[in-house]
Amino acid sequence: MINYLWLGLIITGFIVGGITGQIDKVSEAIFQGAEDSVRLTIDLLGPIALWLGIMNIAQKSGFTQLLGRLIKPLINLIFPGIPDGHPARGAIVLNMVANILGLGNSATPLGIKAMQELQDINPKKERASFAMCTLLALNTSSITIIPATIISLRVACNSNNPTIIIVSSIFATSISTVTALFFDRFFRAFTRE
């Protein structure tokens, strides 16, 4: 569906450019956008590699298992249907930690791994379980204490104070997470698993 949306936007851009006689500006914008995306990707490569490395070290050193034990009561509260010691718990912890650190790009593969683990214990394979829905809600609204990716973007764009967004980020993401968990529980009341 999203592919059709993007295709529609591109075609609309060409049509409007042709009608207004500014097709050269459309071509210029395409090449400028491609150049900017490559430059931004290169600028983000270092910070993302650093944080991915830190997450890998945390996982191999046992830090995530320690963190998992520390937040076990929270995981039990939010995901009551996941058995103790199941690999889904570790994947959820890693996903939550990556989101808390603002590493959206790193959190995505961890979230996919958590979903795969949750699918293994899903009794109805053709539809998402409550735990899967909760993970999706948490993943999209996660509390972010250190928005590392946004800070990296601000550094790449030569911001004078790239970390000024930390407090507002914590506030906004806390509200979004509480709201997501509220509605997750609210809609569960009307649904049978």
C-alpha positions as CSV (number, residue, x, y, z in Angstrom):
1,M,0.0,0.0,0.0
2,I,2.8,2.5,0.9
3,N,4.5,1.8,-2.4
4,Y,1.4,2.9,-4.2
5,L,1.3,6.0,-2.1
6,W,4.9,6.9,-2.9
7,L,4.3,6.2,-6.6
8,G,1.3,8.5,-6.5
9,L,3.3,11.3,-4.9
10,I,6.1,10.9,-7.5
11,I,3.7,10.9,-10.4
12,T,1.9,13.9,-9.0
13,G,5.2,15.8,-8.6
14,F,6.0,15.2,-12.3
15,I,2.5,16.2,-13.4
16,V,2.5,19.4,-11.3
17,G,6.1,20.2,-12.5
18,G,5.1,19.7,-16.1
19,I,1.9,21.8,-15.8
20,T,3.7,24.7,-14.1
21,G,6.7,24.5,-16.4
22,Q,9.1,23.6,-13.6
23,I,10.0,20.0,-14.6
24,D,13.7,21.0,-14.3
25,K,13.1,21.8,-10.6
26,V,11.6,18.4,-10.1
27,S,14.7,16.8,-11.7
28,E,17.0,19.0,-9.6
29,A,15.1,18.1,-6.4
30,I,15.4,14.3,-7.2
31,F,19.2,14.5,-7.6
32,Q,19.6,16.9,-4.6
33,G,17.5,14.5,-2.5
34,A,19.6,11.5,-3.6
35,E,22.8,13.4,-2.8
36,D,21.5,14.5,0.6
37,S,20.3,11.0,1.6
38,V,23.8,9.5,0.8
39,R,25.5,12.3,2.8
40,L,23.2,11.8,5.7
41,T,23.6,8.0,5.6
42,I,27.4,8.4,5.7
43,D,27.1,10.9,8.6
44,L,24.9,8.5,10.6
45,L,27.0,5.5,9.9
46,G,29.4,6.2,12.7
47,P,27.0,6.8,15.5
48,I,24.7,4.0,14.6
49,A,27.7,1.5,14.3
50,L,28.9,2.7,17.7
51,W,25.5,2.1,19.4
52,L,25.0,-1.2,17.6
53,G,28.4,-2.3,18.9
54,I,27.6,-1.2,22.4
55,M,24.3,-3.2,22.2
56,N,26.2,-6.2,21.0
57,I,28.7,-5.9,23.8
58,A,25.9,-5.5,26.3
59,Q,24.2,-8.7,25.0
60,K,27.4,-10.8,25.0
61,S,28.6,-9.5,28.4
62,G,25.4,-10.5,30.1
63,F,24.3,-7.0,30.8
64,T,21.0,-7.4,29.0
65,Q,20.3,-10.5,31.1
66,L,21.0,-8.5,34.2
67,L,18.8,-5.7,32.9
68,G,16.2,-8.3,32.1
69,R,16.2,-9.5,35.7
70,L,15.9,-5.9,36.9
71,I,12.9,-5.2,34.7
72,K,11.4,-8.6,35.1
73,P,8.5,-7.3,37.3
74,L,7.7,-4.7,34.6
75,I,7.9,-7.3,31.8
76,N,5.6,-9.6,33.9
77,L,3.1,-6.8,34.3
78,I,3.1,-5.7,30.7
79,F,3.5,-9.2,29.1
80,P,1.8,-11.6,31.6
81,G,1.4,-14.5,29.0
82,I,5.1,-15.0,28.3
83,P,6.6,-17.9,30.2
84,D,9.7,-17.4,32.4
85,G,12.9,-18.1,30.6
86,H,11.4,-17.8,27.1
87,P,13.7,-16.2,24.5
88,A,10.9,-13.7,23.7
89,R,11.7,-12.0,27.1
90,G,15.3,-11.4,26.2
91,A,14.4,-10.1,22.7
92,I,11.8,-7.8,24.2
93,V,14.3,-6.4,26.7
94,L,16.8,-5.8,24.0
95,N,14.2,-4.1,21.9
96,M,13.1,-1.9,24.8
97,V,16.7,-0.9,25.7
98,A,17.4,0.0,22.1
99,N,14.2,2.2,22.0
100,I,15.0,3.7,25.4
101,L,18.4,4.7,24.0
102,G,16.8,6.2,20.9
103,L,18.3,3.6,18.5
104,G,15.3,3.1,16.3
105,N,17.4,1.6,13.5
106,S,18.9,-0.9,16.0
107,A,15.5,-1.6,17.6
108,T,13.9,-2.7,14.4
109,P,15.7,-6.0,14.0
110,L,15.4,-6.7,17.7
111,G,11.7,-6.0,17.5
112,I,11.4,-8.4,14.6
113,K,13.2,-11.1,16.6
114,A,10.9,-10.5,19.5
115,M,7.9,-10.9,17.2
116,Q,9.3,-14.1,15.8
117,E,9.8,-15.5,19.4
118,L,6.2,-14.4,20.3
119,Q,4.8,-16.1,17.2
120,D,6.4,-19.4,18.5
121,I,4.1,-19.3,21.6
122,N,1.1,-17.8,19.8
123,P,-1.7,-20.4,19.9
124,K,-3.5,-18.8,16.9
125,K,-0.8,-18.4,14.2
126,E,-3.1,-16.5,11.8
127,R,-3.6,-13.5,14.1
128,A,-1.5,-11.5,16.5
129,S,-1.5,-12.4,20.2
130,F,-2.1,-9.8,22.9
131,A,1.6,-9.9,23.7
132,M,2.4,-9.1,20.0
133,C,0.0,-6.2,20.0
134,T,1.5,-4.9,23.2
135,L,5.0,-5.1,21.8
136,L,3.9,-3.3,18.7
137,A,2.4,-0.5,20.8
138,L,5.5,-0.3,23.0
139,N,7.8,-0.3,20.0
140,T,6.1,2.5,18.2
141,S,5.7,4.7,21.3
142,S,8.7,3.8,23.4
143,I,10.0,6.0,26.1
144,T,13.3,7.5,24.8
145,I,15.8,8.7,27.4
146,I,18.7,9.3,25.0
147,P,17.4,10.0,21.5
148,A,20.8,9.0,20.0
149,T,19.6,8.9,16.3
150,I,18.0,12.4,16.6
151,I,21.0,13.8,18.3
152,S,23.2,12.2,15.5
153,L,20.9,13.9,12.9
154,R,21.2,17.2,14.7
155,V,25.0,16.9,14.8
156,A,25.1,16.0,11.1
157,C,23.1,19.1,10.4
158,N,25.5,21.3,12.4
159,S,23.1,22.1,15.3
160,N,24.5,24.4,17.9
161,N,23.0,22.4,20.7
162,P,22.1,18.9,19.5
163,T,21.2,17.5,23.0
164,I,18.7,20.2,23.8
165,I,15.8,17.9,22.8
166,I,16.5,15.3,25.5
167,V,14.0,16.7,28.1
168,S,11.2,17.3,25.6
169,S,11.9,13.8,24.1
170,I,11.6,12.1,27.5
171,F,8.3,14.0,28.2
172,A,6.8,13.4,24.8
173,T,7.7,9.7,24.6
174,S,6.6,9.1,28.2
175,I,3.2,10.4,27.4
176,S,3.0,8.4,24.1
177,T,4.0,5.2,25.9
178,V,1.5,5.6,28.7
179,T,-1.2,6.4,26.1
180,A,-0.2,3.3,24.0
181,L,-0.3,1.0,27.0
182,F,-3.7,2.5,28.1
183,F,-5.3,1.9,24.7
184,D,-3.7,-1.5,24.4
185,R,-5.4,-2.6,27.7
186,F,-8.6,-0.7,26.7
187,F,-9.0,-2.5,23.4
188,R,-8.2,-5.9,25.1
189,A,-11.4,-5.5,27.1
190,F,-13.4,-5.8,23.9
191,T,-11.4,-8.6,22.3
192,R,-10.9,-12.3,23.1
193,E,-7.5,-13.8,22.5
